[in-house]
């Protein structure tokens, strides 16, 4: 596989992306740049395609139109072996942690190393303990996932996501279901891991308050395109009804409470069925 271009300011460049499921258009000409070395947040109302975009970036899905370049490489041109090589440069923190329940904390973190490298057991032990120490859980190495709290499980999953020293670390709803203390720990780790390791982080989240404390740049996706972008402070003061509704959690606004439906009175009286 070609080496990723290290000279460009943007690590990921998406141009005129179009993707539909059936008759429903999810993206209609999406343009988006993710800068190298920054924490970038992808936000938007439910159903706007944020997780779908992650699947397109990792080429689990293929765009129907447009391009996605990672490090200057058009990922649509990669063969299967090259795609697997590229994916090893990604780390992924899944929404529910996705720990393997039959493996200990140590073996969960070691799993990618055993699958993708030929490191000796001694080196694997060194790497795993280093990553667990970074998330404050070196002492939990012998515990099983069932013995962990939700916050601890999320931190173990983060250690596993980091264990291959990725260039890009993806977080899919990392704050869901966490108590305030655990959430604060994860927020701090996201920022510290990004800056210490010099990686690029992508966060998909609905949690405006927490994202605002950690993201360098946020993209608000709606209607198949980027509705607004900028720093969290810029989005919070944006002169847009949609942005204000989302950033301030307003019930009324462009995103309607009611899903499109026939006339209420006519449907109740059964006139639409006549």
Secondary structure, 3 states (H helix, E strand, C coil): CCCCCCCCCEEEEEEEEEEEECCEEEEEEEEEEEECCCEEEEECCCCCCHHHHHHHHCCCCCCCEEEEEECCEEHHHCCHHHHHHHHCCEEEECCCCCCCCCCEHHHHHHHHHHHHCCCCHHHHHHHHHHHHHHCCCHHHCCCEHHHCCHHHHHHHHHHHHHCCCCCEEEEECCCCCCCHHHHHHHHHHHHHHHHHHCCEEEEECCCHHHHHHHCCEEEEEECCEEEEEECHHHHHCCCCHHHHHHHHCCCCCCCCCCCCCCCHHHHHHCHHHC
